[in-house]
């Protein structure tokens, strides 16, 4: 297999810093988030991706741009948007757990949001696109969605993304060991 999937989570925003679930709210990067995104550029400089995809949210597109992949290189893909949290948009896990003890996006519903199956179906399409090109695919996106993307690359259920912590402004690489999909590097 010659395909690899490079996964970059956007730089920090006010809500990611504060632990607030952010999907459809289109927040900009913080000033230090822009600095973190610029710091990705030398780490990605030698990568010559066959395909560069980004969530349409400004925090992902801006991270791509500051990392050296401007609009001429990036294709916006709606399948890379963050898990839609519905009624929990902008709310922290701690606050949700005041009324739903033990809640996580991995184990409980998000009223008015997407189901795990819906998120998985979107990200299965991204996996298929990455596997269809000859060479690496580079994706700029969001924490939960990229964790689902990795789980689906590995052939695992959506909920197994819970085992793949992903910080802002990090680079991860998924690839192959012979014919088996593997994690080559994570959360670096």
N, C-alpha and C positions, 0 to 999 in steps of 0.2 A: 504494500500500500504506500502511495506517495503523498497522500493528503495528511496535513496536520491542521489542527484548529487552534489558533492563538486567541486567547480570551483576555480582554482588557476591561476591567471595571472602571467606570468614570471616576474622576477626582471628587473630593468631598464637596458636598453642598451643605447648606445650613441644616436641612432635615437629616441628611445621612450622619452628620456630626452629632445631632441630638437624638438619634435612634428613632426618628419618626418614619413610618412607612410611606414611601414616595413612589408612586407609579405615574399617574396621569398629570400630577402637578409638575409643571415644567420649570423647575428651578435652575438658576445659573450656578456655576461653580463658585465656591468661595475664592478669595484671592490666593490663599494657600492651596486650594484645589487646582487653580490654574498653574501654580508653581509645580505641584505634584505631577500634573499632566505634561508639562514641559520636560520634567525629569524622565519621562518615559521615552522621549525621542531618541537618546543615545542607545537605549536598550533595544529599540526596534529598528535602528538605522540600517542594520545589515539584512533585515528581513525584506524579501521581495515577494510579497503576497500575490497570488493569482487572483484573489478576490478580497476586497475590504468592505465589510458591512458595518453599519452602525444603527442603533436605535434612533428614531427620529427626535428623541428628547434632546434639548440643547446641552444638557450636561454630558451626554455621550458624544454628540457631534463635536462639541468644543474640545473635549478630551482628545478625540481623534485628530482634530486640526492641530492642537498644540503638541501632539506626539509626532507630527510630521505627515499626517494623512489628511490633506485638505479636501475640499469638495470635488476636485477633479479626480481624486482617487477613491472616494468613499461612495458606496451605494447605500442609501437609507433603506432599511428593511423593517417594516412594522412588526415582523415576527420577533424582533429583538427587544420590544418594549418590556418594561418591568411587569411582573405579576400584578394584575389589577386587584387592589385591596378593597375596592368598594367602600363600604361604610367605615373601614379602618384606615382610609387614606389620611395621612398626617397624624396618625395616632401611634403612640409607642406601645410596644408589647406589654409593658408594665401596666399601662392604663387599660388595655384590652383585658388583661388578666384579672382586673378588679371585678369584672362581670362574667368572664369566661376563664375560670381557673385552668392553668396549664396550656392556654392557647399558644399554638405556633401556626404559621402559615403552612407548615408541612403536615400537620395532623388535624387541623380544624378548618371549617369553612370560613370564608370572608364574605359576610352578607353583602350582596350587591356586586361582588367581585367575581373573578374567574375561579373556576375549579382547577384542581391539579391536572385533570385530563385535558382541559382547554389549553393550559400553559404548555403541557407536554406536547400536544399536537402542533402548536406553533413552533416549538423549538426542535421538534423532529424534522420540520421542513428546513430549518437552518442546517441541521446535521446532514441532511440529504444534499443540500447545496454544496456544503464543504467537501463532502466525499465525492462529488461529481466533478470537481476541478482537479487539474494536475498541478499540485503545488499547495502551499499553505493558504489558508483562509484566516483573515484577521477580523475579529468581531469586537466592537466597542459596545458595551451595554451596562447592565445593572446587576446588583448583587444576587437577588433570588433567581432571576431569569437565567443568569449565566451559570448558577449552580445547577439549575434544572438542565441547561444545555449540556453541561458536563456529564450529569447522570445519564442523559439520553444518549450521548456519544458512547458511553460505556455499556449501553444496553440495560441500564438499571431503571427501576421505577422512579418517577418524579420525586417522591418523598425521600429517596436516598441522597438527594442534593443537600439534605440537612447535615450530612457528614463532611461537607466541603466548604468550610468557612472561607469567605472571600472579602478581603479588605478593599477599600477604595484605592484607586491608582495602582493596581497590581497587574502583573502579567502572568498568565498561566498558559500551559501548552498541553494539548491533548494530541495523541498520535497513536502509533501502533507498535506492538511487539509481535513480529511476524504477522499473523492474521487477527490478532486480538487487539481491540481498542484499549488504550491505557492512558493514564495520567503520566505525562513526561515531567511536568513541573507544575506546582500549584501555589498560588497566593504569594508569588515572589515579587 
